């Protein structure tokens, strides 16, 4: 099982969009992630991410219209 810190939004048993960092470390792309069981601080990843993937957990709703973002 794979767990990450609980994102700013998203409930157990739902699918959310998260930004996953690309290998260059300066770009992130939106991916659909299915969430499983949750606790106060962590949530299970059912699908959409793999071990070692890094994601942005803060609120990214300001960028809902974008598939990729560049990080500074």
N, C-alpha and C positions, 0 to 999 in steps of 0.2 A: 504494500500500500504506500501511496505517496501523499505527503501532507505538506502544506505551505501555511504561512501566516494568513490569518483571516483577512480577506480584502475589505476595502471600505464599504463595499456593497456585495450582495449575493447571499443567498440562503441555501441551506442544505437541500439537495435534490433539484437544484436549478442549473441552467446553463448561463454563463456570463461571458463577456468579452474582457480579456485582460491583455495588456501589452507585455510581450515576451522580448527580452533583450536579444539582439542578434550578436553574432560572434565579434563584430567590430566594436561592440561596447558603446557605440555612439548612436545606434538606431534601435528602435523597438517596433515590432509589428503586432497587430491585433490578432489574437487567436481566440476561438471559442473553447471554453473550458467547462466541463461538466463537474459539478461539485457534489460531494457525498456527505458523509457524517461530519458534524462540526462540533467544536468546543468553543470556549470563550476566545481563545487565541489562535487556534489552528482550524483548518478545514481539509478534508480529504479530497484529492483530485481523482476523479473516476476516469476522465479522458481529456485529451487536449494538451497535456504537458508531460514531459519526461523527466527522469532524474537528472539533476544538474541544470535544468532550465531556470532562468532568473526572470521574475515578473515584477511589474510595478503594482503594488498593493494599494496605493493611495488613490483617491478619487480622480479619475481621468475623464470625467464626463464633459469637460471643456473641449475634448478632442474626439467626441463621438463621431464626427464626420470624416475622420482620418483613419486609414488602414496602417500607416506608418508614421512615426514621429522621430525627430532627431533630438538627442539629448545633449545638453550643454554641460 
